[in-house]
């Protein structure tokens, strides 16, 4: 037992106070930080879960009929980028 430290008697500590050798070791925080570093997704909040449950997903694109498609004039300032050919 000469190489081992003698065991200290259990001291009465206030509720929530850690032993000096346990300070700085937070298993929950370490797991969270490790998950972030590995790129794992965080758990969704209640609001996010509710929104995901009501999400309808990506809707199908709707195109105008060919007879309704007309070219739009360029936005102000785009004239210098767009060169129209006058026929």
KOLGU-4560 file (N, C-alpha, C; in nm, 3 decimals, padded with zeros to 5 digits):
<recs>
<n_xx: 00.081 n_yy: -00.119 n_zz: 00.000 ca_xx: 00.000 ca_yy: 00.000 ca_zz: 00.000 c_xx: 00.085 c_yy: 00.126 c_zz: 00.000 mol: A seq: 1 type: UNK>
<n_xx: 00.212 n_yy: 00.112 n_zz: -00.007 ca_xx: 00.296 ca_yy: 00.230 ca_zz: -00.001 c_xx: 00.287 c_yy: 00.310 c_zz: -00.131 mol: A seq: 2 type: UNK>
<n_xx: 00.255 n_yy: 00.245 n_zz: -00.243 ca_xx: 00.245 ca_yy: 00.318 ca_zz: -00.368 c_xx: 00.109 c_yy: 00.383 c_zz: -00.387 mol: A seq: 3 type: UNK>
<n_xx: 00.009 n_yy: 00.338 n_zz: -00.314 ca_xx: -00.124 ca_yy: 00.395 ca_zz: -00.326 c_xx: -00.145 c_yy: 00.503 c_zz: -00.221 mol: A seq: 4 type: UNK>
<n_xx: -00.227 n_yy: 00.599 n_zz: -00.257 ca_xx: -00.260 ca_yy: 00.702 ca_zz: -00.160 c_xx: -00.358 c_yy: 00.645 c_zz: -00.059 mol: A seq: 5 type: UNK>
<n_xx: -00.344 n_yy: 00.684 n_zz: 00.063 ca_xx: -00.442 ca_yy: 00.635 ca_zz: 00.161 c_xx: -00.579 c_yy: 00.692 c_zz: 00.131 mol: A seq: 6 type: UNK>
<n_xx: -00.682 n_yy: 00.610 n_zz: 00.150 ca_xx: -00.817 ca_yy: 00.656 ca_zz: 00.124 c_xx: -00.860 c_yy: 00.755 c_zz: 00.230 mol: A seq: 7 type: UNK>
<n_xx: -00.921 n_yy: 00.861 n_zz: 00.181 ca_xx: -00.970 ca_yy: 00.961 ca_zz: 00.275 c_xx: -01.108 c_yy: 00.919 c_zz: 00.322 mol: A seq: 8 type: UNK>
<n_xx: -01.139 n_yy: 00.955 n_zz: 00.439 ca_xx: -01.271 ca_yy: 00.923 ca_zz: 00.491 c_xx: -01.374 c_yy: 01.011 c_zz: 00.421 mol: A seq: 9 type: UNK>
<n_xx: -01.493 n_yy: 00.958 n_zz: 00.409 ca_xx: -01.599 ca_yy: 01.032 ca_zz: 00.342 c_xx: -01.631 c_yy: 01.157 c_zz: 00.423 mol: A seq: 10 type: UNK>
<n_xx: -01.623 n_yy: 01.270 n_zz: 00.353 ca_xx: -01.654 ca_yy: 01.396 ca_zz: 00.418 c_xx: -01.796 c_yy: 01.436 c_zz: 00.381 mol: A seq: 11 type: UNK>
<n_xx: -01.861 n_yy: 01.499 n_zz: 00.474 ca_xx: -01.995 ca_yy: 01.548 ca_zz: 00.445 c_xx: -01.983 c_yy: 01.676 c_zz: 00.364 mol: A seq: 12 type: UNK>
<n_xx: -02.036 n_yy: 01.670 n_zz: 00.242 ca_xx: -02.035 ca_yy: 01.787 ca_zz: 00.154 c_xx: -02.178 c_yy: 01.831 c_zz: 00.131 mol: A seq: 13 type: UNK>
<n_xx: -02.196 n_yy: 01.960 n_zz: 00.104 ca_xx: -02.331 ca_yy: 02.007 ca_zz: 00.069 c_xx: -02.381 c_yy: 01.937 c_zz: -00.056 mol: A seq: 14 type: UNK>
<n_xx: -02.512 n_yy: 01.926 n_zz: -00.069 ca_xx: -02.573 ca_yy: 01.861 ca_zz: -00.183 c_xx: -02.530 c_yy: 01.930 c_zz: -00.312 mol: A seq: 15 type: UNK>
<n_xx: -02.482 n_yy: 01.854 n_zz: -00.408 ca_xx: -02.441 ca_yy: 01.909 ca_zz: -00.537 c_xx: -02.294 c_yy: 01.944 c_zz: -00.545 mol: A seq: 16 type: UNK>
<n_xx: -02.224 n_yy: 01.944 n_zz: -00.436 ca_xx: -02.080 ca_yy: 01.975 ca_zz: -00.440 c_xx: -02.002 c_yy: 01.848 c_zz: -00.471 mol: A seq: 17 type: UNK>
<n_xx: -01.911 n_yy: 01.859 n_zz: -00.563 ca_xx: -01.832 ca_yy: 01.745 ca_zz: -00.606 c_xx: -01.703 c_yy: 01.735 c_zz: -00.528 mol: A seq: 18 type: UNK>
<n_xx: -01.649 n_yy: 01.614 n_zz: -00.528 ca_xx: -01.517 ca_yy: 01.597 ca_zz: -00.469 c_xx: -01.416 c_yy: 01.670 c_zz: -00.555 mol: A seq: 19 type: UNK>
<n_xx: -01.305 n_yy: 01.712 n_zz: -00.501 ca_xx: -01.205 ca_yy: 01.784 ca_zz: -00.581 c_xx: -01.156 c_yy: 01.705 c_zz: -00.702 mol: A seq: 20 type: UNK>
<n_xx: -01.147 n_yy: 01.573 n_zz: -00.691 ca_xx: -01.100 ca_yy: 01.496 ca_zz: -00.806 c_xx: -01.209 c_yy: 01.473 c_zz: -00.911 mol: A seq: 21 type: UNK>
<n_xx: -01.335 n_yy: 01.502 n_zz: -00.877 ca_xx: -01.444 ca_yy: 01.490 ca_zz: -00.974 c_xx: -01.476 c_yy: 01.621 c_zz: -01.044 mol: A seq: 22 type: UNK>
<n_xx: -01.421 n_yy: 01.728 n_zz: -00.997 ca_xx: -01.451 ca_yy: 01.857 ca_zz: -01.057 c_xx: -01.392 c_yy: 01.865 c_zz: -01.196 mol: A seq: 23 type: UNK>
<n_xx: -01.467 n_yy: 01.926 n_zz: -01.287 ca_xx: -01.421 ca_yy: 01.938 ca_zz: -01.424 c_xx: -01.457 c_yy: 01.817 c_zz: -01.510 mol: A seq: 24 type: UNK>
<n_xx: -01.524 n_yy: 01.718 n_zz: -01.453 ca_xx: -01.565 ca_yy: 01.599 ca_zz: -01.526 c_xx: -01.717 c_yy: 01.596 c_zz: -01.531 mol: A seq: 25 type: UNK>
<n_xx: -01.772 n_yy: 01.637 n_zz: -01.642 ca_xx: -01.916 ca_yy: 01.638 ca_zz: -01.660 c_xx: -01.949 c_yy: 01.543 c_zz: -01.774 mol: A seq: 26 type: UNK>
<n_xx: -02.001 n_yy: 01.426 n_zz: -01.741 ca_xx: -02.023 ca_yy: 01.323 ca_zz: -01.842 c_xx: -02.124 c_yy: 01.368 c_zz: -01.948 mol: A seq: 27 type: UNK>
<n_xx: -02.229 n_yy: 01.437 n_zz: -01.906 ca_xx: -02.331 ca_yy: 01.482 ca_zz: -02.000 c_xx: -02.271 c_yy: 01.583 c_zz: -02.097 mol: A seq: 28 type: UNK>
<n_xx: -02.197 n_yy: 01.679 n_zz: -02.043 ca_xx: -02.136 ca_yy: 01.781 ca_zz: -02.128 c_xx: -02.032 c_yy: 01.721 c_zz: -02.221 mol: A seq: 29 type: UNK>
<n_xx: -01.954 n_yy: 01.628 n_zz: -02.169 ca_xx: -01.853 ca_yy: 01.564 ca_zz: -02.253 c_xx: -01.918 c_yy: 01.486 c_zz: -02.366 mol: A seq: 30 type: UNK>
<n_xx: -02.029 n_yy: 01.416 n_zz: -02.339 ca_xx: -02.099 ca_yy: 01.342 ca_zz: -02.444 c_xx: -02.156 c_yy: 01.438 c_zz: -02.548 mol: A seq: 31 type: UNK>
<n_xx: -02.209 n_yy: 01.551 n_zz: -02.502 ca_xx: -02.264 ca_yy: 01.651 ca_zz: -02.595 c_xx: -02.153 c_yy: 01.707 c_zz: -02.684 mol: A seq: 32 type: UNK>
<n_xx: -02.041 n_yy: 01.744 n_zz: -02.624 ca_xx: -01.930 ca_yy: 01.799 ca_zz: -02.701 c_xx: -01.874 c_yy: 01.696 c_zz: -02.799 mol: A seq: 33 type: UNK>
<n_xx: -01.869 n_yy: 01.571 n_zz: -02.757 ca_xx: -01.819 ca_yy: 01.466 ca_zz: -02.846 c_xx: -01.915 c_yy: 01.446 c_zz: -02.963 mol: A seq: 34 type: UNK>
<n_xx: -02.045 n_yy: 01.451 n_zz: -02.935 ca_xx: -02.143 ca_yy: 01.438 ca_zz: -03.042 c_xx: -02.133 c_yy: 01.552 c_zz: -03.141 mol: A seq: 35 type: UNK>
<n_xx: -02.110 n_yy: 01.673 n_zz: -03.093 ca_xx: -02.095 ca_yy: 01.788 ca_zz: -03.182 c_xx: -01.970 c_yy: 01.772 c_zz: -03.268 mol: A seq: 36 type: UNK>
<n_xx: -01.862 n_yy: 01.726 n_zz: -03.207 ca_xx: -01.738 ca_yy: 01.712 ca_zz: -03.283 c_xx: -01.747 c_yy: 01.601 c_zz: -03.387 mol: A seq: 37 type: UNK>
<n_xx: -01.831 n_yy: 01.501 n_zz: -03.363 ca_xx: -01.847 ca_yy: 01.392 ca_zz: -03.459 c_xx: -01.948 c_yy: 01.426 c_zz: -03.567 mol: A seq: 38 type: UNK>
<n_xx: -02.016 n_yy: 01.538 n_zz: -03.552 ca_xx: -02.113 ca_yy: 01.580 ca_zz: -03.652 c_xx: -02.250 c_yy: 01.517 c_zz: -03.635 mol: A seq: 39 type: UNK>
<n_xx: -02.277 n_yy: 01.462 n_zz: -03.518 ca_xx: -02.407 ca_yy: 01.402 ca_zz: -03.494 c_xx: -02.512 c_yy: 01.512 c_zz: -03.479 mol: A seq: 40 type: UNK>
<n_xx: -02.633 n_yy: 01.481 n_zz: -03.519 ca_xx: -02.741 ca_yy: 01.578 ca_zz: -03.508 c_xx: -02.783 c_yy: 01.593 c_zz: -03.362 mol: A seq: 41 type: UNK>
<n_xx: -02.818 n_yy: 01.715 n_zz: -03.326 ca_xx: -02.866 ca_yy: 01.738 ca_zz: -03.190 c_xx: -03.011 c_yy: 01.695 c_zz: -03.182 mol: A seq: 42 type: UNK>
<n_xx: -03.059 n_yy: 01.667 n_zz: -03.063 ca_xx: -03.201 ca_yy: 01.631 ca_zz: -03.050 c_xx: -03.290 c_yy: 01.750 c_zz: -03.086 mol: A seq: 43 type: UNK>
<n_xx: -03.404 n_yy: 01.722 n_zz: -03.149 ca_xx: -03.495 ca_yy: 01.829 ca_zz: -03.187 c_xx: -03.571 c_yy: 01.881 c_zz: -03.065 mol: A seq: 44 type: UNK>
<n_xx: -03.602 n_yy: 02.009 n_zz: -03.070 ca_xx: -03.684 ca_yy: 02.067 ca_zz: -02.964 c_xx: -03.829 c_yy: 02.027 c_zz: -02.987 mol: A seq: 45 type: UNK>
<n_xx: -03.913 n_yy: 02.050 n_zz: -02.888 ca_xx: -04.055 ca_yy: 02.016 ca_zz: -02.900 c_xx: -04.117 c_yy: 02.088 c_zz: -03.017 mol: A seq: 46 type: UNK>
<n_xx: -04.086 n_yy: 02.217 n_zz: -03.034 ca_xx: -04.142 ca_yy: 02.295 ca_zz: -03.143 c_xx: -04.098 c_yy: 02.239 c_zz: -03.278 mol: A seq: 47 type: UNK>
<n_xx: -03.971 n_yy: 02.197 n_zz: -03.287 ca_xx: -03.920 ca_yy: 02.142 ca_zz: -03.413 c_xx: -03.986 c_yy: 02.008 c_zz: -03.446 mol: A seq: 48 type: UNK>
<n_xx: -04.010 n_yy: 01.926 n_zz: -03.343 ca_xx: -04.078 ca_yy: 01.798 ca_zz: -03.367 c_xx: -04.221 c_yy: 01.821 c_zz: -03.415 mol: A seq: 49 type: UNK>
<n_xx: -04.291 n_yy: 01.917 n_zz: -03.354 ca_xx: -04.428 ca_yy: 01.947 ca_zz: -03.395 c_xx: -04.430 c_yy: 02.000 c_zz: -03.539 mol: A seq: 50 type: UNK>
<n_xx: -04.336 n_yy: 02.087 n_zz: -03.573 ca_xx: -04.330 ca_yy: 02.142 ca_zz: -03.708 c_xx: -04.299 c_yy: 02.031 c_zz: -03.809 mol: A seq: 51 type: UNK>
<n_xx: -04.211 n_yy: 01.940 n_zz: -03.774 ca_xx: -04.178 ca_yy: 01.830 ca_zz: -03.864 c_xx: -04.297 c_yy: 01.738 c_zz: -03.885 mol: A seq: 52 type: UNK>
<n_xx: -04.378 n_yy: 01.719 n_zz: -03.780 ca_xx: -04.496 ca_yy: 01.632 ca_zz: -03.793 c_xx: -04.599 c_yy: 01.694 c_zz: -03.886 mol: A seq: 53 type: UNK>
<n_xx: -04.608 n_yy: 01.826 n_zz: -03.892 ca_xx: -04.707 ca_yy: 01.894 ca_zz: -03.976 c_xx: -04.652 c_yy: 01.933 c_zz: -04.113 mol: A seq: 54 type: UNK>
<n_xx: -04.523 n_yy: 01.907 n_zz: -04.137 ca_xx: -04.461 ca_yy: 01.947 ca_zz: -04.263 c_xx: -04.513 c_yy: 01.859 c_zz: -04.377 mol: A seq: 55 type: UNK>
<n_xx: -04.551 n_yy: 01.921 n_zz: -04.485 ca_xx: -04.605 ca_yy: 01.848 ca_zz: -04.600 c_xx: -04.495 c_yy: 01.808 c_zz: -04.698 mol: A seq: 56 type: UNK>
<n_xx: -04.375 n_yy: 01.851 n_zz: -04.675 ca_xx: -04.264 ca_yy: 01.815 ca_zz: -04.763 c_xx: -04.257 c_yy: 01.909 c_zz: -04.882 mol: A seq: 57 type: UNK>
<n_xx: -04.176 n_yy: 01.872 n_zz: -04.979 ca_xx: -04.156 ca_yy: 01.954 ca_zz: -05.098 c_xx: -04.272 c_yy: 01.930 c_zz: -05.193 mol: A seq: 58 type: UNK>
<n_xx: -04.335 n_yy: 02.037 n_zz: -05.236 ca_xx: -04.446 ca_yy: 02.024 ca_zz: -05.329 c_xx: -04.394 c_yy: 02.012 c_zz: -05.473 mol: A seq: 59 type: UNK>
<n_xx: -04.476 n_yy: 01.955 n_zz: -05.558 ca_xx: -04.440 ca_yy: 01.940 ca_zz: -05.698 c_xx: -04.438 c_yy: 02.078 c_zz: -05.764 mol: A seq: 60 type: UNK>
<n_xx: -04.341 n_yy: 02.104 n_zz: -05.851 ca_xx: -04.337 ca_yy: 02.234 ca_zz: -05.919 c_xx: -04.456 c_yy: 02.249 c_zz: -06.015 mol: A seq: 61 type: UNK>
<n_xx: -04.505 n_yy: 02.369 n_zz: -06.022 ca_xx: -04.617 ca_yy: 02.399 ca_zz: -06.111 c_xx: -04.565 c_yy: 02.495 c_zz: -06.217 mol: A seq: 62 type: UNK>
<n_xx: -04.585 n_yy: 02.456 n_zz: -06.342 ca_xx: -04.539 ca_yy: 02.538 ca_zz: -06.453 c_xx: -04.658 c_yy: 02.601 c_zz: -06.525 mol: A seq: 63 type: UNK>
<n_xx: -04.638 n_yy: 02.721 n_zz: -06.572 ca_xx: -04.743 ca_yy: 02.787 ca_zz: -06.650 c_xx: -04.752 c_yy: 02.722 c_zz: -06.787 mol: A seq: 64 type: UNK>
<n_xx: -04.870 n_yy: 02.721 n_zz: -06.846 ca_xx: -04.881 ca_yy: 02.667 ca_zz: -06.982 c_xx: -04.797 c_yy: 02.752 c_zz: -07.079 mol: A seq: 65 type: UNK>
<n_xx: -04.757 n_yy: 02.693 n_zz: -07.187 ca_xx: -04.672 ca_yy: 02.761 ca_zz: -07.284 c_xx: -04.734 c_yy: 02.890 c_zz: -07.334 mol: A seq: 66 type: UNK>
<n_xx: -04.868 n_yy: 02.893 n_zz: -07.345 ca_xx: -04.935 ca_yy: 03.014 ca_zz: -07.395 c_xx: -04.925 c_yy: 03.129 c_zz: -07.296 mol: A seq: 67 type: UNK>
<n_xx: -04.901 n_yy: 03.099 n_zz: -07.168 ca_xx: -04.894 ca_yy: 03.204 ca_zz: -07.064 c_xx: -04.751 c_yy: 03.249 c_zz: -07.037 mol: A seq: 68 type: UNK>
<n_xx: -04.654 n_yy: 03.180 n_zz: -07.089 ca_xx: -04.514 ca_yy: 03.215 ca_zz: -07.060 c_xx: -04.471 c_yy: 03.332 c_zz: -07.147 mol: A seq: 69 type: UNK>
<n_xx: -04.426 n_yy: 03.437 n_zz: -07.081 ca_xx: -04.378 ca_yy: 03.556 ca_zz: -07.152 c_xx: -04.246 c_yy: 03.599 c_zz: -07.089 mol: A seq: 70 type: UNK>
<n_xx: -04.154 n_yy: 03.651 n_zz: -07.167 ca_xx: -04.028 ca_yy: 03.697 ca_zz: -07.108 c_xx: -04.050 c_yy: 03.820 c_zz: -07.021 mol: A seq: 71 type: UNK>
<n_xx: -03.978 n_yy: 03.826 n_zz: -06.914 ca_xx: -03.985 ca_yy: 03.942 ca_zz: -06.825 c_xx: -03.877 c_yy: 04.042 c_zz: -06.865 mol: A seq: 72 type: UNK>
<n_xx: -03.906 n_yy: 04.169 n_zz: -06.851 ca_xx: -03.800 ca_yy: 04.268 ca_zz: -06.877 c_xx: -03.694 c_yy: 04.257 c_zz: -06.768 mol: A seq: 73 type: UNK>
<n_xx: -03.570 n_yy: 04.295 n_zz: -06.799 ca_xx: -03.466 ca_yy: 04.286 ca_zz: -06.697 c_xx: -03.492 c_yy: 04.384 c_zz: -06.584 mol: A seq: 74 type: UNK>
<n_xx: -03.441 n_yy: 04.350 n_zz: -06.467 ca_xx: -03.454 ca_yy: 04.437 ca_zz: -06.351 c_xx: -03.370 c_yy: 04.563 c_zz: -06.373 mol: A seq: 75 type: UNK>
<n_xx: -03.405 n_yy: 04.674 n_zz: -06.306 ca_xx: -03.326 ca_yy: 04.795 ca_zz: -06.322 c_xx: -03.178 c_yy: 04.769 c_zz: -06.286 mol: A seq: 76 type: UNK>
<n_xx: -03.091 n_yy: 04.814 n_zz: -06.370 ca_xx: -02.948 ca_yy: 04.794 ca_zz: -06.348 c_xx: -02.894 c_yy: 04.673 c_zz: -06.421 mol: A seq: 77 type: UNK>
<n_xx: -02.982 n_yy: 04.586 n_zz: -06.470 ca_xx: -02.936 ca_yy: 04.467 ca_zz: -06.541 c_xx: -02.912 c_yy: 04.493 c_zz: -06.689 mol: A seq: 78 type: UNK>
<n_xx: -02.948 n_yy: 04.612 n_zz: -06.738 ca_xx: -02.932 ca_yy: 04.641 ca_zz: -06.880 c_xx: -02.788 c_yy: 04.626 c_zz: -06.924 mol: A seq: 79 type: UNK>
<n_xx: -02.694 n_yy: 04.660 n_zz: -06.835 ca_xx: -02.553 ca_yy: 04.651 ca_zz: -06.873 c_xx: -02.506 c_yy: 04.505 c_zz: -06.883 mol: A seq: 80 type: UNK>
<n_xx: -02.581 n_yy: 04.411 n_zz: -06.823 ca_xx: -02.543 ca_yy: 04.271 ca_zz: -06.830 c_xx: -02.617 c_yy: 04.197 c_zz: -06.941 mol: A seq: 81 type: UNK>
<n_xx: -02.735 n_yy: 04.246 n_zz: -06.976 ca_xx: -02.819 ca_yy: 04.179 ca_zz: -07.075 c_xx: -02.807 c_yy: 04.254 c_zz: -07.207 mol: A seq: 82 type: UNK>
<n_xx: -02.770 n_yy: 04.183 n_zz: -07.311 ca_xx: -02.759 ca_yy: 04.245 ca_zz: -07.443 c_xx: -02.866 c_yy: 04.182 c_zz: -07.531 mol: A seq: 83 type: UNK>
<n_xx: -02.969 n_yy: 04.259 n_zz: -07.562 ca_xx: -03.076 ca_yy: 04.208 ca_zz: -07.646 c_xx: -03.043 c_yy: 04.232 c_zz: -07.792 mol: A seq: 84 type: UNK>
<n_xx: -03.080 n_yy: 04.136 n_zz: -07.872 ca_xx: -03.063 ca_yy: 04.151 ca_zz: -08.017 c_xx: -03.192 c_yy: 04.205 c_zz: -08.072 mol: A seq: 85 type: UNK>
<n_xx: -03.188 n_yy: 04.320 n_zz: -08.133 ca_xx: -03.306 ca_yy: 04.378 ca_zz: -08.196 c_xx: -03.314 c_yy: 04.328 c_zz: -08.339 mol: A seq: 86 type: UNK>
<n_xx: -03.417 n_yy: 04.255 n_zz: -08.370 ca_xx: -03.433 ca_yy: 04.198 ca_zz: -08.506 c_xx: -03.523 c_yy: 04.285 c_zz: -08.588 mol: A seq: 87 type: UNK>
</recs>
